[in-house]
């Protein structure tokens, strides 16, 4: 035989089908390579080898290969096909992930130490630890083993290396398994898993699994049905609860590691056992309830004091032990052979006292019959040997236990003749249950002795009442003279006298029997009493109606809030509807109104412009002794700073005309109500250029926020350097939306001192619809942040002729109408008509009905309009001669409405040739 010749191919079993999970590819490929060599497939053609590979991989192999970018010839080439599968399933090397898996590895419950050590070494291979590999493997073994005592002992050994560590761990496990406790706790001494338990076959039992075709099950989901495609299987893309891998269920898992988490009993550890084709859960043997003595020993069941023969649902008869400490009937699995075949259901682990986990083999529902009585219950079959126990609920149904209330037990014991405190141990005493005849009841008795009222001490009661009355009188924050005044007022008030009569003689049973003036007192009738010849509600004095206004004023001393006033009243005085009157009194207090602060209203963002230069905002700025007209485009935030020598309307109009001649006229101009912008000349300029001019409410710059923000930016640029170069840099800097102002305004970048490619300066407009959507989202987010931070609340709209308090002028006014802008009103005060935002106006209509010393300040019912509304030319008065016009300059008014002192003004007579000129 030649040297390179090989023996004939043996009958080698191929590896199991591939799971088509990328993490399993390396191991499966190594296994197939071994089979490839042993089966001598390399002697066959490439097509034969490729078909062998696809056949062994499984049903999904052809579907996977169909998705690969291979020609028909390449799919028949084994080498090319294996390279394509390598590229598909071979995961990218991730050292961080591999090390994370290595450092998180710990020994699982029931996992042998040898398997744990082997897996740790396997996980360390791709981690690239270098010289630290052995030491890190040693550390993970020490920290991951479940034996804490052994782990601590290994930590204390300073000379410990990997080889020595592995020997000690394996030796410790071998010693623990050979101990009697380990042999008793694990009946399966070889440590292997139990996958099937054979049950003795009965003659009358139906044959099981004799026909493989009928009992065929899917190897992925375990159901007796075939699926046309893998994705039709219920287990497709589902994770196994045992091994964590996908595309199969736990009941068909082939992994050797089985870690379970049941719905009841989270501490359960065990394995699945297949009995009669039904998977059960078998836990480690643990003591059962009813078997544990006080010392922790396992008690025997042979000394049962009460045994009952009970028929179990027609399946047979078993002898049960009556145990009132159990919650249900149970017996060991060895008793199943004494009953007819029964279908068992899965059952989560049960718990007994001391959190002991009970090992359940299964459960079934049966009808228990005894002494002519029947009861349907769940019967639990235990894994370990256990005689049948009858639980407390079933014993109650059968009448074995009487669920009555506790009856005291009396023990009659004779005293020792020599020492009453010593009981002779040789004397036996009998216990006597007295039941209802127990005439000396204890704390748990159902028949306590009736309480006998003690003899009344009238003098002591009078002293106690006087002491309480004196304490209550001292707690009243009133002087003796004031109390005498209130006592006299109650004596003169007919309502109080009738109430006193009802207190002494009794109230009518029905509220309808009372007069309308006394019905409000009916709800508090049980708390009304008489102290020191005065009517009180508890310890609160009843205030007659004529004293209530002055009492309200006294409670509101210091102009405290409604809550503070209520707390003061609760400890001293009372009358019906006092709380509502007190709240109304505080709301109508002028001093409180003038000091009240309104909460901000929800933000009203300006809708974004649809294109550049559609809407602009402007304002005046003063920085470093120079004045500027700041203009900004709403769409692009492109700013202009135009230096002004004068800030009157004429030079501003000239600058705007130059600006509009370069970029065109906008549709909307937004500004404040400053003198240049509210003049007649500026209005005529906007009409000439067909521009809509919108102004903000005075003393409310928030409504012109775009211009205010631009002024802030321009001032920062001026204070930090040259204005022109600073504006150039700002216009070519990106905004938060990802574009520069120049891109949004001019459609291109600006050339600056910073070097850039020529392609950067080429025109390129952004996508306007997407940009408007982005701007709307930013406005919505800004509104949400503002409303939440300020706790904004929508204020009620004001009606025409409503009385208001103007916060910035500290005076009262009357609403004459609404302005064009939202939340803006025209207010008449002191002969003038002003425009204010709703935030600067407090509703004072309720003050007109206010009673008491705080009267509402007088306000003109119909104020005379001496100054016209904005944007209207001044009407001139004709002179008696009719040759010209005379304009009389009126004295300016202070915010309070009073004239401010100034020098006398002469009358100005206009020349006749200026007759047509309007100021």
C-alpha positions in Angstrom: 0.0 0.0 0.0 1.4 3.4 -0.9 2.3 5.8 1.9 -0.3 8.3 0.9 -3.0 5.8 0.5 -5.8 5.8 3.1 -8.0 2.9 4.4 -11.5 2.6 3.1 -14.0 5.1 4.4 -15.5 3.9 7.7 -19.2 4.1 8.5 -19.0 7.5 10.2 -22.1 9.2 11.5 -22.4 12.8 10.2 -22.7 15.7 12.6 -26.1 17.0 13.7 -27.9 19.6 11.5 -26.6 23.2 11.7 -28.7 25.6 13.8 -28.1 28.5 11.3 -27.0 30.7 14.2 -23.8 32.6 13.3 -22.3 31.9 16.8 -22.5 28.1 16.2 -20.8 28.2 12.8 -17.2 27.8 13.9 -18.0 24.7 16.1 -20.2 23.1 13.5 -17.7 23.7 10.7 -14.9 22.1 12.8 -17.1 19.1 13.4 -18.0 18.8 9.7 -14.3 19.1 8.7 -13.6 16.0 10.9 -16.4 14.1 9.3 -15.2 15.3 5.8 -11.8 13.7 6.4 -13.0 10.5 8.1 -15.7 9.9 5.4 -13.0 10.6 2.7 -15.3 13.0 0.9 -12.3 14.7 -0.6 -12.0 11.7 -3.0 -15.4 12.6 -4.4 -16.1 15.3 -6.9 -16.6 19.0 -5.9 -20.3 18.7 -6.7 -20.7 15.6 -4.5 -18.9 17.3 -1.7 -21.1 20.4 -2.0 -24.3 18.4 -2.0 -23.1 16.4 1.0 -22.5 19.7 2.8 -26.0 21.1 2.1 -27.7 17.8 3.0 -26.0 17.5 6.3 -26.6 21.2 7.2 -30.4 20.7 7.1 -33.6 21.7 5.4 -32.8 25.5 5.4 -29.4 25.0 3.6 -30.9 25.3 0.1 -32.8 28.5 1.0 -29.7 30.1 2.5 -27.5 29.2 -0.6 -30.2 30.6 -2.9 -29.6 34.0 -1.2 -25.9 34.0 -1.8 -24.3 35.8 -4.7 -23.0 32.7 -6.4 -23.3 31.4 -9.9 -24.8 28.0 -10.7 -21.3 26.6 -11.2 -20.0 28.1 -7.9 -22.9 26.6 -6.0 -21.6 23.1 -7.1 -18.0 23.9 -6.1 -17.4 22.7 -2.5 -14.4 25.1 -1.9 -16.3 28.2 -3.3 -19.4 27.3 -1.4 -17.6 26.9 1.9 -15.9 30.3 1.4 -19.3 31.9 0.8 -20.8 30.3 4.0 -17.7 31.4 5.9 -18.3 35.0 4.8 -22.0 34.7 5.7 -21.7 33.2 9.2 -18.3 34.1 10.4 -18.8 36.9 12.9 -16.6 39.9 13.0 -14.0 39.6 15.8 -15.0 41.7 18.8 -12.4 41.5 21.6 -14.4 43.7 23.9 -17.5 41.4 23.6 -15.4 38.3 24.0 -13.7 39.6 27.2 -17.1 40.7 28.6 -18.4 37.1 28.2 -15.2 35.8 29.8 -15.4 38.0 32.9 -19.1 37.4 33.4 -18.8 33.6 33.4 -19.7 31.8 36.6 -20.6 28.3 37.5 -24.3 27.6 37.0 -26.4 25.5 39.4 -25.8 21.8 38.7 -22.9 22.4 36.3 -19.9 20.2 36.9 -16.6 21.9 37.7 -14.9 20.2 34.8 -17.3 21.7 32.3 -17.1 25.1 33.9 -13.3 25.1 33.8 -13.3 23.9 30.2 -15.7 26.6 29.1 -13.7 29.3 30.9 -10.6 28.2 29.0 -12.6 28.2 25.7 -13.9 31.8 26.4 -10.3 33.0 27.1 -9.0 31.8 23.7 -10.3 34.8 21.5 -9.6 37.4 24.2 -6.0 38.0 23.3 -4.8 38.2 27.0 -1.2 37.3 26.1 0.9 36.4 29.1 -2.0 37.2 31.5 -4.1 34.4 30.1 -3.4 31.7 32.7 -3.6 34.1 35.7 -7.0 35.5 34.4 -8.4 32.1 33.9 -7.3 31.2 37.5 -9.1 34.3 38.8 -12.3 33.7 37.0 -12.4 30.1 38.3 -11.9 31.3 41.8 -14.5 34.0 41.6 -17.0 31.9 39.6 -17.2 28.6 41.5 -20.4 28.1 43.6 -18.5 26.8 46.7 -17.9 30.0 48.6 -15.8 28.3 51.3 -13.4 26.9 48.7 -13.3 30.2 46.9 -12.2 32.0 50.0 -9.6 29.3 50.7 -8.1 29.7 47.2 -8.0 33.5 47.5 -5.8 33.2 50.6 -3.2 31.0 48.8 -0.6 33.5 47.5 1.3 30.8 45.6 -1.7 29.5 43.7 -1.3 28.9 39.9 -3.7 27.7 37.3 -2.8 24.0 37.4 -2.9 23.9 41.2 -6.2 25.8 41.2 -7.9 23.4 38.8 -6.7 20.3 40.8 -8.1 21.7 44.0 -11.4 22.6 42.5 -11.9 19.2 40.9 -10.7 17.3 44.0 -13.1 19.3 46.2 -16.1 18.5 43.9 -15.1 14.8 43.9 -15.0 14.7 47.7 -18.3 16.5 48.0 -20.0 14.1 45.6 -18.7 11.1 47.4 -20.1 12.3 50.8 -23.3 10.6 52.2 -25.2 13.9 51.9 -24.4 14.1 48.2 -25.4 10.5 47.6 -28.7 11.0 49.4 -29.5 14.3 47.7 -28.8 13.0 44.2 -30.2 9.6 43.4 -28.6 9.8 40.0 -25.1 9.1 41.3 -23.2 9.5 38.0 -24.3 13.1 37.7 -25.9 12.6 34.3 -29.2 14.1 33.4 -32.4 12.1 33.3 -34.2 12.5 30.0 -36.8 9.8 30.3 -38.4 7.6 33.1 -39.9 4.4 32.0 -43.2 3.5 33.8 -44.3 -0.1 34.2 -46.8 -0.9 31.4 -50.2 -2.1 32.6 -52.4 -4.5 30.7 -55.4 -2.1 30.7 -53.2 0.9 29.8 -53.3 2.2 26.2 -50.1 1.5 24.3 -47.8 4.5 24.0 -45.8 5.5 20.9 -46.2 2.3 19.0 -46.9 4.1 15.8 -44.1 6.6 15.0 -46.0 8.2 12.1 -48.9 9.1 14.4 -46.7 10.4 17.2 -44.3 12.4 15.0 -43.3 15.7 16.6 -41.5 18.8 15.2 -38.0 18.8 16.5 -38.1 22.6 16.9 -41.4 23.3 18.7 -42.4 19.8 19.9 -45.9 19.9 18.4 -47.3 16.9 16.4 -47.6 18.7 13.1 -45.4 19.3 10.1 -44.6 22.8 8.8 -44.3 23.6 5.1 -41.6 26.2 5.8 -39.3 26.8 8.8 -40.8 30.3 9.4 -44.3 28.7 9.8 -43.0 26.9 12.9 -44.1 28.5 16.2 -40.6 28.3 17.5 -39.2 30.3 14.6 -37.1 33.3 15.9 -38.0 32.4 19.5 -35.4 32.1 22.2 -35.0 28.9 24.3 -35.5 29.4 28.0 -32.8 26.8 28.7 -29.8 27.6 26.5 -30.8 31.0 25.3 -30.5 30.0 21.6 -33.1 30.8 19.0 -35.5 28.7 16.8 -36.5 26.1 19.3 -38.5 25.7 22.5 -37.1 24.4 25.9 -39.0 21.1 25.7 -37.0 20.0 22.7 -33.7 21.6 23.7 -30.7 19.4 23.2 -28.4 21.5 25.4 -26.9 19.8 28.5 -27.4 22.9 30.6 -30.9 23.3 32.0 -31.6 26.3 34.1 -35.3 26.9 34.8 -37.3 29.8 36.1 -40.9 28.8 37.2 -43.8 31.1 37.8 -43.9 30.0 41.5 -40.8 29.4 43.5 -38.1 31.5 41.9 -35.4 29.7 43.8 -36.3 26.3 42.1 -33.4 24.4 40.5 -33.9 21.2 38.6 -34.4 19.5 35.3 -37.1 18.4 32.9 -38.2 14.8 33.0 -40.3 13.2 30.3 -43.0 10.9 31.6 -45.5 9.4 29.2 -44.6 12.0 26.6 -45.4 14.8 29.1 -42.5 17.0 30.3 -42.4 17.4 34.1 -40.2 19.6 36.3 -38.1 17.7 38.9 -36.5 19.7 41.6 -33.8 18.7 44.1 -35.1 16.7 47.1 -36.3 19.0 49.9 -38.1 18.4 53.2 -41.9 18.3 52.8 -44.4 20.3 55.0 -45.7 18.1 57.8 -42.4 16.2 58.1 -40.2 18.9 59.7 -39.9 18.9 63.4 -39.0 21.9 65.6 -35.4 20.8 65.6 -35.2 20.6 61.8 -35.2 16.7 61.7 -37.4 14.8 59.2 -40.2 13.2 61.1 -41.7 9.8 60.3 -45.3 9.6 59.1 -45.9 6.1 60.6 -47.2 7.7 63.9 -50.3 9.2 62.2 -53.0 9.7 64.8 -55.9 9.8 62.2 -56.0 7.7 59.0 -58.9 7.8 56.6 -59.8 5.6 53.7 -60.8 8.0 50.9 -62.0 7.2 47.4 -60.1 9.2 44.8 -62.5 10.0 42.0 -63.3 6.5 41.0 -59.6 5.8 40.4 -59.2 3.8 43.6 -59.0 4.1 47.4 -56.0 5.4 49.4 -55.4 5.8 53.1 -54.9 9.5 53.9 -53.4 11.0 57.0 -55.4 14.0 58.4 -53.0 16.9 58.5 -54.5 20.3 59.3 -51.2 22.1 58.5 -51.3 21.2 54.8 -53.3 23.3 52.3 -54.2 20.4 50.0 -54.2 16.6 49.5 -50.8 15.1 48.5 -49.2 11.7 48.1 -46.0 10.3 46.7 -45.6 9.2 43.1 -45.3 5.5 44.1 -49.1 5.5 44.9 -49.9 6.1 41.2 -49.6 2.4 40.6 -52.6 1.8 43.0 -54.8 4.1 41.0 -56.2 3.9 37.5 -54.3 5.8 34.8 -54.7 9.5 35.3 -53.5 12.5 33.3 -51.0 14.7 35.2 -50.5 18.4 34.6 -47.4 20.5 35.1 -47.2 22.2 38.4 -44.9 24.9 39.7 -42.9 24.2 42.8 -44.7 24.6 46.1 -43.4 26.2 49.3 -43.7 25.2 52.9 -42.9 26.9 56.2 -39.4 28.3 56.3 -39.4 28.8 52.5 -38.7 25.1 51.9 -39.3 24.3 48.2 -41.5 21.2 47.7 -40.7 18.9 44.8 -43.9 18.3 42.7 -44.2 15.5 40.2 -47.5 16.7 38.8 -51.1 17.4 39.8 -54.6 16.2 38.8 -58.2 17.2 39.7 -60.2 14.4 41.4 -63.4 14.0 43.5 -62.5 12.8 47.0 -65.3 10.9 48.8 -65.5 9.9 52.5 -68.4 9.1 54.8 -71.0 10.1 52.2 -69.4 13.5 51.5 -67.5 14.6 48.4 -65.3 17.4 47.5 -63.5 18.2 44.1 -59.9 19.4 44.7 -56.5 19.4 43.0 -54.4 16.5 44.2 -50.6 17.0 44.2 -48.3 14.1 43.4 -44.9 14.5 45.1 -41.6 13.3 43.6 -40.2 11.7 46.8 -41.8 8.9 48.8 -44.7 10.2 50.8 -47.8 8.7 52.3 -51.0 10.5 51.4 -51.9 13.6 53.4 -55.3 15.3 53.7 -55.2 19.1 53.8 -57.1 21.5 56.0 -59.8 22.7 53.4 -60.8 19.1 52.6 -61.0 18.2 56.3 -63.3 21.2 56.8 -65.5 20.0 53.9 -65.7 16.5 55.5 -66.5 17.9 58.9 -63.3 16.8 60.6 -62.5 20.3 61.7 -65.0 22.8 63.1 -63.9 26.4 62.0 -65.3 28.2 65.1 -64.0 31.2 66.9 -61.4 30.6 69.6 -62.7 29.2 72.9 -60.6 29.6 76.0 -59.2 26.5 77.5 -59.1 26.1 81.3 -56.6 23.7 82.8 -57.4 22.5 86.3 -54.2 21.6 88.2 -53.8 20.9 91.9 -51.2 22.9 93.7 -48.3 21.3 95.4 -48.9 21.0 99.1 -45.4 22.0 100.0 -44.6 24.6 97.4 -47.4 26.1 95.3 -45.0 27.3 92.7 -43.6 23.8 92.1 -45.6 21.2 90.1 -44.7 17.6 90.9 -43.7 15.9 87.6 -45.2 12.5 88.6 -48.7 14.0 88.9 -50.8 13.9 85.7 -53.3 16.7 85.0 -56.3 16.5 82.7 -57.3 19.5 80.5 -60.9 20.6 80.7 -62.5 22.6 77.8 -65.1 24.9 79.5 -66.3 26.5 76.2 -69.2 28.9 76.8 -69.3 28.2 80.5 -66.1 30.1 81.0 -67.1 32.8 83.6 -63.7 34.3 83.9 -63.1 35.6 80.3 -59.7 36.5 79.0 -58.7 38.9 76.2 -59.8 36.4 73.5 -63.1 35.5 75.0 -66.3 36.0 73.1 -68.4 37.0 76.2 -66.6 39.8 78.0 -68.2 41.1 81.2 -70.4 44.2 80.7 -68.9 47.5 81.9 -70.6 48.9 84.9 -70.7 52.7 85.0 -69.0 54.2 88.0 -70.9 56.5 90.4 -71.1 60.0 89.0 -69.3 62.8 90.8 -71.3 65.9 89.9 -68.9 68.3 91.5 -66.0 66.8 89.6 -67.8 67.1 86.3 -68.6 70.8 87.0 -65.0 71.5 87.8 -63.8 69.7 84.7 -66.3 71.7 82.5 -65.2 74.9 84.1 -61.5 74.0 83.5 -62.2 73.2 79.8 -64.2 76.4 79.3 -61.3 78.4 80.8 -58.8 76.7 78.6 -60.9 77.4 75.5 -61.4 81.0 76.4 -57.7 81.5 76.9 -57.1 80.1 73.4 -59.4 82.6 71.7 -57.3 85.5 70.3 -59.7 88.1 71.6 -59.9 90.5 74.5 -62.5 90.3 77.2 -64.2 93.4 76.0 -64.5 91.9 72.5 -65.9 88.7 73.9 -68.5 90.7 75.9 -69.4 92.5 72.6 -69.9 89.3 70.8 -72.0 87.8 73.6 -74.2 90.8 73.5 -74.5 90.6 69.7 -75.5 86.9 69.9 -78.1 87.8 72.5 -79.6 90.4 70.3 -79.5 88.3 67.1 -82.8 86.3 66.7 -81.0 83.6 64.7 -78.5 82.9 67.4 -81.3 82.8 70.0 -83.1 80.2 68.0 -79.9 78.2 67.6 -79.4 78.3 71.4 -82.9 77.0 72.0 -82.2 74.1 69.6 -78.9 73.3 71.4 -80.7 73.1 74.8 -83.9 71.4 73.7 -82.8 69.4 70.6 -82.8 70.0 66.8 -85.7 68.9 64.5 -85.2 65.5 62.9 -85.7 66.9 59.4 -84.0 69.8 57.8 -87.2 70.9 56.0 -88.6 71.7 59.4 -86.1 74.6 59.8 -86.5 78.1 58.4 -84.4 79.2 55.5 -82.1 81.2 57.8 -81.4 78.1 60.0 -80.9 75.5 57.3 -77.2 76.4 56.8 -76.6 75.5 60.5 -78.2 72.0 60.2 -75.1 70.3 58.9 -73.0 71.5 61.9 -75.7 70.8 64.6 -73.7 68.1 66.3 -70.7 70.4 66.8 -72.7 73.4 68.1 -72.4 74.0 71.8 -72.6 76.7 74.4 -69.5 77.9 76.3 -69.5 80.9 78.6 -73.1 81.7 77.5 -71.8 82.0 73.8 -72.6 79.7 70.9 -69.6 77.9 69.5 -68.9 75.3 66.9 -66.4 73.1 68.7 -64.0 75.8 70.0 -64.9 78.3 67.3 -67.1 81.3 68.2 -70.3 81.8 66.1 -70.1 85.2 64.5 -73.5 87.0 64.0 -74.3 88.3 60.5 -73.8 92.0 61.4 -70.2 91.3 62.6 -69.1 89.2 59.7 -67.8 92.1 57.4 -65.6 93.5 60.1 -64.5 90.0 61.0 -63.5 89.4 57.4 -61.4 92.5 57.5 -59.8 91.5 60.7 -58.9 88.0 59.4 -57.3 89.7 56.3 -55.1 91.9 58.3 -51.7 92.0 56.8 -53.1 91.0 53.4 -52.3 87.4 53.8 -53.3 84.7 51.3 -56.5 82.8 51.3 -54.9 79.8 52.9 -53.4 81.8 55.7 -56.7 83.6 56.4 -58.5 80.3 56.5 -56.0 78.9 59.0 -56.5 81.9 61.2 -60.3 81.6 61.1 -60.2 77.8 61.8 -58.9 78.3 65.3 -61.2 81.2 66.4 -64.4 81.9 64.6 -67.0 80.3 62.3 -70.2 80.9 60.4 -71.8 79.2 57.5 -70.1 79.8 54.1 -67.3 81.5 55.9 -64.6 79.9 53.6 -66.3 81.1 50.4 -66.8 84.6 51.7 -63.2 84.8 52.9 -61.9 83.7 49.5 -64.2 86.3 47.7 -63.0 89.0 50.1 -59.3 88.3 49.4 -60.0 88.2 45.6 -61.7 91.7 45.8 -58.9 93.3 47.9 -57.4 96.2 45.9 -54.0 96.0 47.7 -53.8 92.2 47.0 -54.8 92.8 43.4 -52.1 95.4 42.9 -49.5 93.1 44.3 -50.7 90.0 42.5 -48.6 88.4 39.8 -50.1 86.7 36.8 -48.7 83.4 35.6 -47.2 83.5 32.1 -49.5 82.4 29.4 -48.7 79.5 27.0 -46.1 80.5 24.4 -47.4 81.5 20.9 -44.5 80.9 18.5 -44.5 82.9 15.3 -45.2 80.5 12.4 -41.9 80.1 10.4 -41.7 82.0 7.1 -42.0 79.9 3.9 -39.2 81.6 2.1 -36.3 84.1 2.7 -37.2 87.8 3.0 -40.9 87.1 3.4 -41.0 88.5 6.9 -38.5 90.7 8.7 -38.1 92.1 12.2 -36.4 95.3 13.2 -35.5 97.2 16.3 -33.1 100.0 17.4 -29.9 99.3 19.3 -27.5 101.5 21.2 -24.0 100.3 21.8 -20.7 102.1 22.5 -22.3 105.5 22.0 -23.6 104.6 18.5 -27.1 103.8 17.3 -27.9 101.0 14.9 -31.0 99.9 13.1 -31.0 96.1 13.4 -32.9 94.2 10.7 -33.2 90.4 10.6 -34.8 87.9 8.3 -37.3 85.6 10.0 -36.5 82.6 7.7 -32.7 82.7 7.6 -31.8 84.7 10.7 -29.6 86.8 8.3 -28.8 90.0 10.3 -28.2 93.6 9.2 -26.8 96.4 11.4 -27.2 99.8 9.8 -25.6 102.7 11.7 -27.9 105.7 12.2 -27.1 109.3 13.1 -30.7 110.0 13.9 -33.5 107.5 14.9 -36.4 109.4 13.5 -38.7 108.0 10.8 -37.1 109.7 7.8 -33.6 108.3 8.1 -34.9 104.9 9.0 -37.2 104.9 5.9 -34.1 105.9 3.7 -32.1 102.9 5.0 -34.9 100.5 4.5 -35.5 101.8 0.9 -31.8 101.1 0.2 -32.1 97.7 1.7 -35.3 96.9 -0.2 -33.8 98.0 -3.5 -31.1 95.3 -3.1 -33.3 92.4 -1.9 -36.8 93.4 -2.6 -39.6 94.4 -0.3 -40.8 91.9 2.3 -44.5 91.1 2.9 -44.5 91.7 6.7 -42.5 94.0 9.0 -42.6 93.3 12.7 -41.4 95.9 15.2 -42.2 97.4 18.6 -44.3 100.5 19.2 -41.3 102.9 19.3 -41.6 106.5 18.1 -40.0 105.8 14.6 -42.3 102.9 13.9 -45.7 104.3 15.1 -45.4 107.5 13.1 -47.7 108.5 10.3 -44.7 108.7 7.9 -43.7 105.0 8.6 -47.3 104.0 8.1 -47.5 105.8 4.7 -44.1 104.2 3.8 -45.5 100.7 4.4 -48.6 101.4 2.4 -46.5 102.7 -0.5 -44.3 99.6 -0.6 -47.3 97.3 0.0 -46.0 96.0 3.3 -48.0 94.8 6.3 -46.7 96.4 9.5 -47.3 94.5 12.7 -46.3 95.9 16.1 -46.0 94.3 19.5 -47.8 95.4 22.7 -46.0 98.1 24.6 -43.9 96.9 27.5 -44.0 93.3 26.1 -40.9 92.7 24.1 -41.4 88.9 24.1 -43.8 89.3 21.2 -40.9 90.8 19.1 -38.4 88.2 20.2 -36.7 87.7 16.8 -35.6 91.4 16.7 -34.6 91.3 20.4 -32.4 88.2 19.8 -30.8 89.9 16.7 -30.0 93.0 18.8 -28.4 90.9 21.4 -26.2 89.2 18.7 -25.2 92.5 17.2 -24.2 94.0 20.5 -22.1 91.0 21.4 -20.3 91.3 18.0 -19.7 95.1 18.5 -18.4 94.6 22.0 -16.0 91.9 21.0 -14.5 93.3 17.8 -15.2 94.8 14.4 -18.8 94.8 13.4 -18.4 94.1 9.7 -16.1 91.2 10.0 -18.1 89.9 12.9 -21.3 90.0 10.9 -19.6 88.2 8.0 -18.4 85.4 10.3 -21.8 85.0 11.9 -23.6 84.9 8.5 -21.4 82.0 7.4 -21.6 80.0 10.7 -23.9 77.0 10.9 -27.1 77.3 12.9 -28.5 74.5 15.0 -30.7 73.4 12.1 -27.5 72.5 10.1 -27.4 75.5 7.6 -25.8 78.9 7.7 -27.8 82.1 7.5 -26.1 82.8 4.1 -27.2 79.4 2.8 -30.8 80.1 3.8 -30.8 83.7 2.6 -28.6 83.6 -0.5 -28.4 79.9 -1.3 -24.6 79.7 -1.0 -21.7 80.1 1.4 -19.9 83.4 1.8 -16.2 83.7 1.0 -14.3 84.6 4.2 -10.7 84.7 5.3 -10.9 81.0 6.1 -9.6 79.0 3.1 -12.3 76.8 1.4 -12.7 74.9 -1.8 -14.4 76.6 -4.8 -17.1 74.0 -4.8 -18.2 75.2 -1.4 -19.1 78.6 -2.9 -21.4 77.1 -5.5 -25.2 77.9 -5.0 -27.1 75.1 -3.3 -30.5 75.6 -1.8 -31.8 73.4 1.0 -35.0 71.4 0.8 -37.5 74.0 1.9 -40.4 71.6 2.8 -38.2 69.5 5.1 -36.7 72.7 6.5 -40.1 74.1 7.4 -41.0 70.8 9.0 -37.9 70.9 11.1 -38.6 74.5 12.1 -42.1 73.6 13.1 -40.8 70.8 15.3 -38.3 73.1 17.0 -41.0 75.7 17.6 -43.2 72.9 19.2 -40.4 71.7 21.4 -39.6 75.3 22.5 -43.2 75.9 23.3 -43.4 72.7 25.4 -40.2 73.6 27.3 -41.5 77.1 28.0 -44.9 76.0 29.1 -43.5 73.4 31.5 -40.8 75.6 32.9 -43.1 78.6 33.5 -46.2 76.5 34.4 -48.0 78.6 31.8 -51.8 79.0 32.1 -54.2 80.4 29.7 -55.8 83.6 31.1 -59.4 84.4 30.7 -60.1 87.0 27.9 -61.2 90.4 29.0 -64.6 91.9 28.0 -65.2 95.4 26.7 -65.9 97.9 29.6 -64.2 95.6 32.0 -62.3 97.3 34.8 -58.6 96.3 34.9 -55.4 97.1 36.9 -52.5 98.1 34.6 -49.4 96.7 36.3 -46.7 98.8 34.6 -48.6 102.1 35.2 -49.9 101.1 38.6 -53.3 102.5 37.8 -56.8 101.4 36.9 -58.3 101.5 33.4 -61.2 100.3 31.3 -61.1 97.9 28.3 -62.3 99.7 25.1 -61.6 96.9 22.6 -59.2 94.3 21.3 -56.1 95.0 19.2 -55.2 93.2 16.0 -52.4 91.2 17.8 -53.3 88.2 20.0 -53.8 88.9 23.7 -53.6 92.6 23.1 -56.2 95.2 24.3 -56.9 98.9 24.1 -57.3 100.4 27.6 -58.6 103.8 28.6 -57.1 105.4 31.6 -56.8 109.1 32.7 -58.1 110.4 29.4 -55.7 108.4 27.3 -56.1 105.2 25.2 -53.2 102.8 25.7 -52.4 99.4 24.2 -51.3 96.6 26.6 -50.8 92.9 26.5 -53.1 90.6 28.6 -50.1 89.8 30.8 -50.0 93.5 32.0 -53.8 93.6 32.8 -55.4 92.3 36.0 -59.2 91.8 36.0 -60.6 94.3 38.6 -64.3 94.0 37.7 -65.1 92.4 41.1 -63.8 95.5 42.9 -66.9 97.4 41.9 -69.0 95.3 44.2 -66.6 95.3 47.1 -68.0 96.1 50.6 -66.1 97.4 53.5 -63.5 100.2 54.0 -61.5 99.3 50.9 -63.7 100.9 48.2 -62.9 100.7 44.5 -61.0 103.8 43.3 -63.2 106.0 41.1 -62.8 105.4 37.3 -64.4 107.5 34.6 -67.4 105.7 33.2 -66.8 107.2 29.8 -63.3 108.6 29.6 -62.7 111.5 27.2 -60.3 110.5 24.4 -57.9 113.3 24.2 -55.3 111.3 22.3 -56.3 109.3 19.3 -55.3 105.6 18.8 -52.1 104.8 17.1 -51.7 105.2 13.3 -54.2 108.1 13.1 -53.3 111.7 12.1 -53.9 114.4 14.7 -57.1 116.3 14.1 -56.4 120.1 14.2 -58.9 122.6 15.6 -60.0 125.5 13.4 -59.2 129.0 14.5 -62.1 131.5 14.9 -60.8 133.4 11.9 -60.7 130.4 9.6 -57.4 131.5 8.0 -55.3 128.7 9.5 -55.1 126.0 12.1 -54.1 126.2 15.7 -52.5 123.2 17.4 -52.7 123.3 21.2 -50.1 121.3 23.0 -51.7 119.4 25.9 -49.9 118.9 29.1 -48.4 115.4 29.3 -50.0 113.1 31.9 -48.1 111.0 34.4 -48.7 107.3 34.6 -51.2 108.0 37.4 -53.3 110.2 35.2 -52.4 113.6 36.7 -50.8 116.4 34.8 -47.0 116.9 35.2 -45.8 120.5 35.8 -44.2 122.3 32.9 -43.7 125.8 31.5 -46.8 127.5 29.8 -47.0 126.8 26.1 -48.0 129.4 23.5 -50.4 128.7 20.7 -48.8 128.0 17.3 -50.5 129.5 14.3 -49.8 127.7 11.1 -49.2 129.8 7.9 -51.9 129.7 5.2 -49.6 128.1 2.6 -49.1 125.1 4.9 -52.7 124.5 5.1 -52.6 121.1 3.3 -49.7 119.8 5.3 -50.6 117.3 8.0 -48.3 116.6 11.0 
